[in-house]
């Protein structure tokens, strides 16, 4: 048997008893397409609407399948079973008698590929339909409709092959095959051989060689010795810089902006990693439904590699609604409208509003309201800089105080690296605070918010690896009372997945803050003081319940805080998970947290996976509740708690 690389797959030629049969093995499969949603389900329970209709099969033919794997061990048997579409679709009819034949032929190729992946190059797959060998069937067979077609798959796995001689040629000649998993006497699986060549090409491209390719990949199996000899010849091609950068597919977005924001600069050394980052960067703008960056298959006359950014624009205008619920804070509703491309360079304008505490009070004046206008301009002044501005108004009525406020912000954020971002700007806030521990107060505050964020998470909505760290400082001047103060805050959250497919993810978060300056706590705006409790900090307690109290049992807000959360996110099925958790927090009136009063909440949550992030439902109780305080809390929302 001789195996040669042919296009994207492997070509196999059998030479036995004077017969030749050619089989093309596909080693990669594209994603399927999701159909239009016709029904709504929550936690797998059908709530309303019609389920997606079952695809109608013309001339349906049903079949039974008997998979015989011979002396295959459990690992090999599982691999064979998982590769068989006849087994996977045994409850689904095929279209016509010829459909059964085509499915059987496809299955033979799949099973052979599974055998080669497991180093079984001498395996034989025999498939019969109603007792007739697949290769002996008439061109247009007829199986009748009296009973299902009996399909038998008989597999003789053959011996386990090992790697024999390994030859590296061309630009691979100086490379050690051991580094790529090619060890004489070692694993001879087809994927091991494919990955070795692909890894060498990837390394050459990372050296700035855009035309690197595999020139020859010969694999020869010797059935007498059960060994596989491998020859890899790689053509690295010349080192070349990025050449002319073209943009195609854009309609309303400035191509010069696309080129500049991508940061693929002509004359810059070629790097596949830089091209991937550029693609991700453009995709995150939210204005494109697809982004593909391609390089030419030959160099330009000046020795550079021409590059093309292919984009497809998505919908620029959008709107949406959201909801949340807790037994403590009631229902909340949010709505928003936005335009992702206001002036042709991905400028974003968003108008949003929300109302909360619905059901907690019957007086509309005691509800919480918020409205805002947000503007963002990516690539402002520098490709890595973004200008942000906003105007927000709030009317808040938690148990601890009533406050109406208006805040205006403007500032720049700058991407230092792929993980690190700094930002700074100016803020003006007017606040009218009533019924707090110090009576009615008015504040006019000028601030300079400064922040640093490092984010290495693998997924922003549902991370399984990495961490996110923040550091914030906000020097402030309260003009009506003349108070000067600074808030300092920091947090770090980390994630570690364990087990197959990260079936368990341990997540933890620490956060702390301090208010420095100000003549007294009453000189600091109520909304700038520290409180804890609720779905965003210590679950089981009501919103902002954790705080220092005066002699009249009135909440004052604190000068410092520290909180901690720990979760074990356990995947029960592909879509449902359970999350036991513990939260703890302390808010004190000293500048440095003294942990004189630590409040702890614990509970259990349910997660339901969706394409837009997990739906969250948490139940929590306070382990050391306040006198006459909250006894338990139920929280619902979208996304993980942190």
C-alpha positions as CSV (number, residue, x, y, z in Angstrom):
1,X,0.0,0.0,0.0
2,X,1.3,3.5,-0.8
3,X,-0.2,6.7,0.5
4,X,0.5,10.0,-1.1
5,X,-0.6,13.5,-0.3
6,X,-3.2,14.6,-2.8
7,X,-4.6,18.1,-2.3
8,X,-6.1,18.7,1.1
9,X,-6.5,15.0,2.0
10,X,-4.7,11.7,1.6
11,X,-4.9,9.4,-1.5
12,X,-4.8,5.7,-0.8
13,X,-4.0,3.0,-3.4
14,X,-4.4,-0.7,-2.6
15,X,-2.2,-3.2,-4.6
16,X,-3.5,-6.7,-3.7
17,X,-4.1,-9.7,-5.9
18,X,-3.7,-7.6,-9.0
19,X,-6.6,-5.3,-8.2
20,X,-6.4,-1.5,-7.6
21,X,-9.0,0.5,-5.7
22,X,-8.6,4.2,-5.1
23,X,-10.1,5.9,-2.0
24,X,-9.9,9.6,-1.1
25,X,-10.0,10.3,2.6
26,X,-11.4,13.6,3.9
27,X,-9.7,14.6,7.1
28,X,-11.5,17.9,7.7
29,X,-15.2,18.8,7.8
30,X,-16.8,22.3,7.6
31,X,-19.4,23.5,10.2
32,X,-23.0,22.9,9.6
33,X,-25.6,25.7,9.2
34,X,-28.1,26.5,11.8
35,X,-31.7,26.8,10.7
36,X,-34.1,29.5,11.4
37,X,-35.4,29.4,15.0
38,X,-39.1,28.6,15.1
39,X,-39.6,27.8,18.8
40,X,-38.3,29.0,22.1
41,X,-36.8,26.5,24.6
42,X,-35.3,27.2,28.1
43,X,-33.2,24.6,29.8
44,X,-34.3,22.2,27.1
45,X,-38.0,22.7,27.9
46,X,-40.3,23.8,25.0
47,X,-42.1,27.0,26.0
48,X,-43.8,28.2,22.8
49,X,-43.8,28.2,19.0
50,X,-43.4,25.4,16.6
51,X,-40.4,23.2,16.5
52,X,-38.3,23.3,13.4
53,X,-39.9,21.1,10.8
54,X,-38.3,17.7,10.1
55,X,-36.7,17.6,6.6
56,X,-38.8,15.7,4.2
57,X,-37.0,12.7,2.5
58,X,-38.1,11.8,-1.0
59,X,-38.7,8.0,-1.4
60,X,-37.6,7.2,2.2
61,X,-35.7,3.9,2.6
62,X,-35.0,2.7,6.1
63,X,-32.2,0.4,7.1
64,X,-30.8,-1.6,10.0
65,X,-27.0,-1.6,10.7
66,X,-24.9,-4.3,12.3
67,X,-21.4,-3.0,13.0
68,X,-18.8,-5.8,13.5
69,X,-15.4,-4.6,14.7
70,X,-13.6,-7.9,15.0
71,X,-10.8,-7.9,17.6
72,X,-10.6,-4.1,17.9
73,X,-9.9,-2.8,21.4
74,X,-12.3,-0.3,23.1
75,X,-10.5,2.8,21.9
76,X,-10.4,1.7,18.3
77,X,-14.0,0.4,18.4
78,X,-15.2,3.8,19.8
79,X,-13.3,5.6,17.0
80,X,-14.9,3.4,14.3
81,X,-18.4,3.8,15.8
82,X,-18.0,7.6,16.0
83,X,-16.9,7.8,12.4
84,X,-19.8,5.8,11.0
85,X,-22.7,7.9,9.7
86,X,-24.7,4.7,9.1
87,X,-24.7,4.1,12.8
88,X,-25.2,7.8,13.8
89,X,-28.2,8.2,11.4
90,X,-29.7,4.7,11.8
91,X,-33.0,6.1,12.8
92,X,-33.2,8.4,9.8
93,X,-34.3,7.1,6.3
94,X,-32.1,7.7,3.2
95,X,-33.5,8.9,-0.1
96,X,-34.1,5.9,-2.4
97,X,-32.2,2.7,-2.9
98,X,-29.2,4.6,-4.4
99,X,-29.1,6.8,-1.3
100,X,-28.4,3.7,0.8
101,X,-25.6,2.7,-1.5
102,X,-24.0,6.2,-1.5
103,X,-24.2,6.4,2.3
104,X,-22.5,3.0,2.6
105,X,-19.7,4.1,0.2
106,X,-19.2,7.2,2.2
107,X,-19.1,5.2,5.4
108,X,-16.4,2.9,4.1
109,X,-14.2,5.9,3.4
110,X,-14.9,7.3,6.9
111,X,-14.1,4.1,8.6
112,X,-10.9,3.6,6.6
113,X,-9.9,7.1,7.7
114,X,-10.5,6.2,11.3
115,X,-8.4,3.1,10.9
116,X,-5.5,5.1,9.4
117,X,-5.7,7.6,12.2
118,X,-5.2,4.7,14.6
119,X,-2.2,3.3,12.6
120,X,-4.2,0.4,11.2
121,X,-3.0,0.6,7.6
122,X,-3.8,-3.1,6.9
123,X,-7.5,-2.8,7.9
124,X,-10.2,-4.1,5.6
125,X,-13.8,-2.7,5.6
126,X,-16.5,-4.9,4.0
127,X,-20.0,-3.6,3.7
128,X,-23.0,-5.6,2.4
129,X,-26.6,-4.6,1.8
130,X,-29.2,-7.3,2.1
131,X,-26.4,-9.9,1.9
132,X,-24.7,-8.4,-1.3
133,X,-21.2,-6.9,-1.1
134,X,-21.2,-3.2,-1.8
135,X,-18.9,-3.6,-4.7
136,X,-21.1,-6.3,-6.3
137,X,-24.3,-4.3,-6.3
138,X,-26.0,-3.4,-9.6
139,X,-25.6,0.3,-10.8
140,X,-29.3,0.9,-9.9
141,X,-30.1,-1.6,-7.1
142,X,-33.6,-2.3,-5.9
143,X,-34.0,-3.5,-2.3
144,X,-37.8,-3.5,-2.0
145,X,-39.9,-1.8,0.7
146,X,-41.2,-4.8,2.6
147,X,-38.6,-4.4,5.4
148,X,-35.6,-2.2,6.2
149,X,-32.4,-2.8,4.2
150,X,-30.0,-5.0,6.3
151,X,-26.6,-3.3,6.3
152,X,-23.7,-5.2,7.7
153,X,-20.3,-3.5,8.3
154,X,-17.6,-6.1,8.9
155,X,-14.2,-4.7,9.9
156,X,-10.9,-6.5,10.1
157,X,-8.7,-3.9,11.8
158,X,-5.4,-5.5,11.0
159,X,-2.1,-5.1,12.8
160,X,-0.9,-1.9,14.5
161,X,1.8,-0.1,12.3
162,X,4.8,1.8,13.6
163,X,6.9,4.4,12.0
164,X,9.9,3.1,10.1
165,X,12.4,5.3,8.1
166,X,11.8,9.0,8.2
167,X,13.4,11.3,5.6
168,X,13.3,15.1,5.8
169,X,14.1,16.9,2.5
170,X,14.2,20.4,1.1
171,X,13.9,23.1,3.7
172,X,12.9,20.4,6.2
173,X,16.2,18.7,5.9
174,X,17.8,20.5,8.9
175,X,14.9,19.9,11.2
176,X,14.7,17.1,13.8
177,X,11.8,14.8,13.0
178,X,11.5,14.0,16.7
179,X,10.4,17.5,17.4
180,X,7.4,16.9,15.2
181,X,6.3,13.6,16.7
182,X,8.0,11.5,14.0
183,X,9.9,8.8,15.9
184,X,11.1,5.5,14.4
185,X,9.1,2.9,16.2
186,X,6.6,5.5,17.3
187,X,3.0,6.4,16.4
188,X,2.3,6.1,12.7
189,X,-1.3,7.5,12.7
190,X,-2.2,9.5,9.6
191,X,-3.0,12.6,11.7
192,X,0.5,12.5,13.3
193,X,2.1,12.5,9.8
194,X,-0.2,15.3,8.6
195,X,0.4,17.5,11.6
196,X,4.2,17.1,11.3
197,X,4.2,18.5,7.8
198,X,1.8,21.2,8.6
199,X,3.8,22.3,11.7
200,X,6.9,22.6,9.6
201,X,5.1,24.8,7.1
202,X,3.7,26.9,9.9
203,X,7.1,27.5,11.4
204,X,8.5,28.5,8.0
205,X,5.7,31.0,7.5
206,X,6.3,32.4,11.0
207,X,9.9,33.0,9.8
208,X,8.4,35.4,7.2
209,X,8.1,33.0,4.3
210,X,4.6,33.4,2.9
211,X,4.9,30.8,0.1
212,X,6.1,27.9,2.3
213,X,4.4,24.6,1.2
214,X,4.8,20.9,1.3
215,X,6.4,19.8,-1.9
216,X,6.2,16.0,-1.2
217,X,4.6,13.9,1.4
218,X,5.1,10.2,0.7
219,X,3.9,7.5,3.1
220,X,4.7,3.9,2.3
221,X,3.3,1.1,4.4
222,X,5.2,-2.2,4.5
223,X,2.8,-5.0,5.4
224,X,5.6,-7.6,6.0
225,X,7.1,-5.5,8.8
226,X,4.0,-3.4,9.8
227,X,6.0,-0.2,9.5
228,X,5.4,3.0,7.7
229,X,8.2,5.0,5.9
230,X,7.7,8.7,5.6
231,X,9.3,11.3,3.3
232,X,8.6,15.0,3.8
233,X,9.9,17.6,1.5
234,X,9.1,21.2,2.2
235,X,9.7,24.2,0.0
236,X,10.1,27.3,2.3
237,X,10.2,29.9,-0.4
238,X,11.9,33.3,0.1
239,X,11.4,35.7,3.0
240,X,9.1,38.5,1.9
241,X,7.5,41.6,3.5
242,X,3.9,42.6,3.2
243,X,3.3,44.3,-0.2
244,X,0.3,46.2,-1.5
245,X,-2.7,45.9,0.8
246,X,-6.1,45.8,-1.0
247,X,-9.6,46.0,0.4
248,X,-12.6,44.3,-1.3
249,X,-16.3,43.9,-0.4
250,X,-16.8,47.1,1.5
251,X,-19.8,49.3,0.7
252,X,-20.3,52.0,3.2
253,X,-17.1,51.8,5.2
254,X,-14.0,53.7,4.2
255,X,-11.4,51.2,2.7
256,X,-8.6,53.5,3.9
257,X,-9.9,53.2,7.5
258,X,-10.1,49.4,7.1
259,X,-6.5,49.3,5.9
260,X,-5.3,51.6,8.7
261,X,-7.2,50.0,11.5
262,X,-6.0,46.5,10.5
263,X,-2.4,47.6,11.1
264,X,-1.2,45.5,8.2
265,X,1.4,48.0,6.9
266,X,3.2,47.7,3.6
267,X,6.8,46.8,4.1
268,X,6.2,45.1,7.5
269,X,7.6,41.6,7.8
270,X,5.1,38.9,6.9
271,X,3.6,37.1,9.9
272,X,0.6,34.8,9.9
273,X,0.0,35.7,13.6
274,X,-0.2,39.4,12.6
275,X,-2.7,38.6,9.9
276,X,-4.9,36.6,12.3
277,X,-4.8,39.5,14.9
278,X,-5.8,41.9,12.1
279,X,-8.7,39.8,11.2
280,X,-9.9,39.5,14.8
281,X,-9.4,43.2,15.3
282,X,-11.6,44.1,12.3
283,X,-14.2,41.5,13.3
284,X,-14.5,43.0,16.8
285,X,-15.6,46.3,15.3
286,X,-19.0,44.7,14.9
287,X,-19.6,46.2,11.4
288,X,-18.5,43.1,9.4
289,X,-20.3,39.8,9.1
290,X,-17.1,38.2,7.8
291,X,-13.4,39.1,7.5
292,X,-10.9,37.1,5.5
293,X,-7.3,38.2,4.8
294,X,-5.6,36.5,1.9
295,X,-2.1,36.6,0.5
296,X,-1.2,36.1,-3.2
297,X,0.2,32.8,-4.4
298,X,3.3,34.5,-5.9
299,X,5.4,37.5,-5.0
300,X,5.2,40.9,-6.6
301,X,8.1,42.1,-8.9
302,X,9.6,44.0,-5.9
303,X,9.7,40.8,-3.8
304,X,6.8,41.6,-1.5
305,X,3.7,39.5,-1.0
306,X,0.4,41.3,-2.1
307,X,-2.3,41.0,0.6
308,X,-6.1,41.5,0.3
309,X,-8.6,42.2,3.1
310,X,-11.9,40.7,2.0
311,X,-14.9,41.9,4.1
312,X,-18.6,41.6,4.0
313,X,-20.6,44.3,5.8
314,X,-23.2,43.3,8.4
315,X,-26.3,45.2,9.5
316,X,-25.2,48.7,10.7
317,X,-28.3,49.6,12.7
318,X,-29.6,47.4,15.5
319,X,-31.9,47.4,18.5
320,X,-32.6,45.0,21.3
321,X,-34.2,44.4,24.7
322,X,-33.2,42.5,27.8
323,X,-34.5,41.5,31.1
324,X,-33.3,40.4,34.5
325,X,-34.8,39.2,37.8
326,X,-34.1,38.7,41.4
327,X,-36.4,38.0,44.3
328,X,-34.7,40.9,46.1
329,X,-34.5,43.6,43.5
330,X,-37.5,42.6,41.4
331,X,-37.6,42.7,37.6
332,X,-35.5,44.8,35.3
333,X,-36.0,45.7,31.7
334,X,-33.5,47.3,29.2
335,X,-33.7,48.5,25.7
336,X,-31.3,50.0,23.2
337,X,-30.8,51.2,19.7
338,X,-27.6,51.7,17.9
339,X,-25.7,52.5,14.7
340,X,-22.3,50.8,14.2
341,X,-21.2,53.0,11.3
342,X,-22.3,56.5,11.8
343,X,-19.9,58.4,9.5
344,X,-18.3,55.6,7.5
345,X,-15.4,54.7,9.8
346,X,-17.1,52.3,12.2
347,X,-18.1,55.1,14.6
348,X,-20.7,53.7,17.0
349,X,-23.7,55.5,18.5
350,X,-25.9,53.8,21.1
351,X,-29.0,55.1,22.9
352,X,-30.1,53.0,25.8
353,X,-32.5,53.0,28.7
354,X,-33.5,50.8,31.6
355,X,-36.0,50.4,34.4
356,X,-35.6,48.2,37.4
357,X,-37.1,47.2,40.8
358,X,-40.4,46.4,39.0
359,X,-42.6,44.4,41.4
360,X,-40.6,45.5,44.4
361,X,-42.6,48.7,44.8
362,X,-46.0,50.0,43.6
363,X,-44.9,53.6,43.5
364,X,-43.4,54.5,40.1
365,X,-41.3,57.2,41.8
366,X,-39.4,54.5,43.7
367,X,-38.4,52.6,40.6
368,X,-34.8,52.9,39.2
369,X,-34.4,54.5,35.9
370,X,-31.4,55.0,33.6
371,X,-30.8,56.5,30.2
372,X,-27.7,57.2,28.2
373,X,-26.2,58.1,24.9
374,X,-22.8,56.6,24.0
375,X,-20.4,57.4,21.2
376,X,-17.3,55.6,20.2
377,X,-14.7,56.2,17.4
378,X,-12.2,53.5,16.8
379,X,-8.8,54.4,15.3
380,X,-9.0,58.0,16.7
381,X,-5.7,59.8,16.3
382,X,-3.9,56.4,16.3
383,X,-4.9,53.0,14.9
384,X,-4.8,51.5,18.4
385,X,-6.7,54.3,20.1
386,X,-10.5,54.7,20.6
387,X,-12.3,57.8,21.6
388,X,-15.3,57.3,23.9
389,X,-17.9,59.8,25.0
390,X,-21.2,59.4,26.9
391,X,-24.0,61.3,28.6
392,X,-25.9,59.3,31.2
393,X,-28.8,60.1,33.6
394,X,-29.9,57.9,36.5
395,X,-32.6,57.9,39.2
396,X,-31.7,55.3,41.8
397,X,-33.7,54.2,44.8
398,X,-32.0,51.4,46.7
399,X,-32.9,50.8,50.3
400,X,-29.9,52.9,51.4
401,X,-30.6,56.2,49.6
402,X,-32.3,58.0,46.8
403,X,-30.2,59.8,44.2
404,X,-30.7,61.5,40.8
405,X,-27.5,62.0,38.8
406,X,-26.3,63.2,35.4
407,X,-22.8,62.2,34.2
408,X,-20.8,63.3,31.2
409,X,-17.6,61.4,30.1
410,X,-15.0,61.7,27.4
411,X,-11.7,59.9,27.1
412,X,-9.3,57.8,25.1
413,X,-8.5,54.1,25.4
414,X,-5.3,52.7,23.9
415,X,-4.3,49.1,23.2
416,X,-0.8,48.6,24.5
417,X,-0.7,44.9,23.5
418,X,-3.2,42.2,22.5
419,X,-4.0,41.8,26.2
420,X,-3.4,45.2,27.7
421,X,-5.4,48.4,27.5
422,X,-5.0,51.7,29.2
423,X,-7.6,54.5,29.3
424,X,-8.0,58.0,30.7
425,X,-10.3,61.0,30.3
426,X,-12.5,63.5,32.1
427,X,-15.8,63.2,33.9
428,X,-18.3,65.7,35.2
429,X,-21.1,64.5,37.5
430,X,-24.0,66.2,39.2
431,X,-25.8,64.3,41.9
432,X,-28.9,65.2,44.1
433,X,-28.9,62.7,46.9
434,X,-31.8,62.4,49.3
435,X,-32.8,60.3,52.4
436,X,-29.3,58.9,53.0
437,X,-27.7,58.8,56.5
438,X,-26.5,62.4,56.2
439,X,-29.7,64.0,54.9
440,X,-30.2,65.7,51.5
441,X,-27.0,66.5,49.7
442,X,-26.0,67.9,46.3
443,X,-22.6,67.2,44.7
444,X,-20.9,68.6,41.6
445,X,-17.8,66.5,41.0
446,X,-15.0,66.8,38.4
447,X,-12.9,63.6,38.0
448,X,-10.1,62.1,35.9
449,X,-10.8,58.4,35.5
450,X,-7.7,56.3,34.8
451,X,-7.6,52.6,34.2
452,X,-5.5,49.6,33.1
453,X,-7.0,46.3,32.0
454,X,-5.2,43.1,31.2
455,X,-7.4,40.4,29.7
456,X,-6.1,36.9,28.7
457,X,-9.5,35.1,28.8
458,X,-10.1,32.6,26.0
459,X,-13.8,33.6,25.9
460,X,-15.3,36.8,27.1
461,X,-18.8,35.4,27.7
462,X,-17.9,32.0,29.1
463,X,-14.2,31.7,29.8
464,X,-12.4,28.4,30.6
465,X,-8.8,29.7,30.7
466,X,-7.0,32.9,31.5
467,X,-7.6,35.8,33.7
468,X,-8.7,39.4,33.8
469,X,-7.1,42.1,36.0
470,X,-8.1,45.7,36.4
471,X,-6.6,48.7,38.2
472,X,-8.5,52.0,38.4
473,X,-7.8,55.4,39.9
474,X,-10.2,58.4,39.9
475,X,-8.8,61.6,41.3
476,X,-11.8,63.9,42.0
477,X,-12.8,67.4,43.1
478,X,-16.2,68.0,44.6
479,X,-16.8,71.7,43.7
480,X,-19.8,72.5,46.0
481,X,-18.0,71.5,49.2
482,X,-14.4,71.8,48.1
483,X,-13.6,68.2,48.9
484,X,-10.6,66.5,47.2
485,X,-10.6,62.7,47.2
486,X,-9.4,59.7,45.1
487,X,-11.0,56.3,44.6
488,X,-8.6,53.4,44.0
489,X,-10.0,50.0,42.9
490,X,-8.5,46.7,41.6
491,X,-9.8,43.3,40.7
492,X,-8.6,40.0,39.3
493,X,-10.6,37.0,38.1
494,X,-9.2,33.7,37.0
495,X,-10.5,30.6,35.2
496,X,-9.2,27.1,35.0
497,X,-10.9,24.3,33.1
498,X,-10.2,20.6,33.9
499,X,-11.2,17.3,32.5
500,X,-12.3,16.4,28.9
501,X,-13.7,19.4,27.1
502,X,-13.3,21.6,30.3
503,X,-16.3,19.8,31.9
504,X,-15.4,21.5,35.1
505,X,-14.3,25.2,35.3
506,X,-13.1,26.7,38.5
507,X,-13.5,30.4,38.6
508,X,-12.5,32.9,41.3
509,X,-12.5,36.7,41.7
510,X,-11.0,39.1,44.2
511,X,-11.8,42.8,44.3
512,X,-10.9,45.7,46.6
513,X,-11.2,49.4,46.8
514,X,-10.4,52.4,48.9
515,X,-11.4,56.1,49.1
516,X,-8.6,58.4,50.1
517,X,-9.2,62.1,51.1
518,X,-12.3,64.1,51.7
519,X,-13.1,65.7,55.0
520,X,-15.6,63.0,56.0
521,X,-17.5,60.3,54.3
522,X,-20.5,62.7,53.9
523,X,-18.3,65.0,51.7
524,X,-18.0,62.2,49.1
525,X,-21.0,61.7,46.7
526,X,-23.3,58.9,47.8
527,X,-22.9,57.0,44.5
528,X,-19.1,57.1,44.9
529,X,-19.1,55.5,48.4
530,X,-18.7,51.7,48.6
531,X,-21.5,49.2,49.1
532,X,-21.7,45.5,48.4
533,X,-24.4,42.9,48.1
534,X,-26.6,41.6,45.3
535,X,-26.2,39.6,42.1
536,X,-23.0,41.5,41.1
537,X,-21.0,41.0,44.3
538,X,-22.2,39.0,47.4
539,X,-25.3,36.9,46.4
540,X,-27.8,36.2,49.1
541,X,-27.8,39.8,50.3
542,X,-29.9,42.5,48.8
543,X,-28.5,45.2,46.6
544,X,-26.0,47.4,48.6
545,X,-27.1,45.8,51.9
546,X,-23.5,45.3,53.0
547,X,-22.2,48.6,54.3
548,X,-21.4,50.3,57.6
549,X,-24.5,51.5,59.6
550,X,-24.7,54.4,62.0
551,X,-26.4,54.3,65.5
552,X,-29.8,54.8,63.9
553,X,-29.2,51.7,61.7
554,X,-28.9,53.9,58.6
555,X,-26.5,52.9,55.8
556,X,-23.6,55.3,55.4
557,X,-21.6,53.7,52.7
558,X,-17.9,52.8,53.2
559,X,-14.4,54.0,52.5
560,X,-13.1,50.6,51.6
561,X,-14.3,47.2,50.6
562,X,-13.0,43.7,49.7
563,X,-15.0,41.0,48.0
564,X,-14.2,37.4,46.9
565,X,-16.1,34.9,44.9
566,X,-15.5,31.2,44.0
567,X,-17.5,29.0,41.6
568,X,-17.2,25.5,40.3
569,X,-18.9,25.5,36.9
570,X,-19.8,21.8,36.2
571,X,-21.1,20.8,32.8
572,X,-23.9,18.2,33.2
573,X,-24.8,18.0,29.5
574,X,-23.7,20.0,26.4
575,X,-26.3,22.7,27.3
576,X,-26.9,22.4,31.0
577,X,-24.5,23.1,33.9
578,X,-24.6,23.4,37.7
579,X,-22.6,26.0,39.6
580,X,-22.1,25.8,43.4
581,X,-20.7,29.1,44.6
582,X,-19.5,31.0,47.7
583,X,-19.3,34.9,47.9
584,X,-17.8,37.0,50.7
585,X,-17.6,40.7,51.2
586,X,-16.7,43.4,53.7
587,X,-17.3,47.1,53.6
588,X,-15.8,49.3,56.3
589,X,-15.5,53.0,57.1
590,X,-11.7,52.8,57.3
591,X,-9.4,53.7,54.4
592,X,-8.0,50.2,54.4
593,X,-10.3,47.2,54.7
594,X,-10.1,45.9,58.3
595,X,-12.5,42.9,57.8
596,X,-14.3,43.7,61.0
597,X,-17.6,42.6,59.5
598,X,-17.4,39.9,56.8
599,X,-20.6,38.7,55.2
600,X,-20.8,35.4,53.3
601,X,-23.3,34.0,50.9
602,X,-23.5,30.6,49.3
603,X,-25.8,28.9,46.8
604,X,-26.3,26.9,43.7
605,X,-26.9,28.0,40.1
606,X,-28.1,26.6,36.8
607,X,-26.6,27.5,33.5
608,X,-28.1,26.9,30.1
609,X,-25.7,27.4,27.1
610,X,-26.9,29.6,24.2
611,X,-25.0,31.0,21.2
612,X,-25.0,34.5,22.9
613,X,-23.8,33.3,26.3
614,X,-25.1,31.2,29.1
615,X,-28.5,32.0,30.7
616,X,-27.9,32.2,34.5
617,X,-30.3,31.3,37.3
618,X,-28.8,31.5,40.9
619,X,-30.2,30.7,44.3
620,X,-28.3,32.0,47.3
621,X,-28.7,32.4,51.1
622,X,-26.7,34.6,53.5
623,X,-24.7,32.6,56.0
624,X,-24.6,35.4,58.5
625,X,-27.6,37.6,57.6
626,X,-28.3,41.0,59.1
627,X,-31.1,41.3,61.7
628,X,-34.3,41.6,59.8
629,X,-32.2,41.4,56.6
630,X,-32.6,39.4,53.4
631,X,-33.2,35.6,53.9
632,X,-32.4,34.5,50.4
633,X,-32.1,35.7,46.8
634,X,-32.9,34.3,43.3
635,X,-31.1,35.9,40.4
636,X,-31.6,35.5,36.7
637,X,-29.6,37.0,33.8
638,X,-27.4,36.3,30.8
639,X,-23.7,35.6,31.0
640,X,-21.6,34.2,33.8
641,X,-21.6,36.1,37.1
642,X,-18.0,37.2,36.5
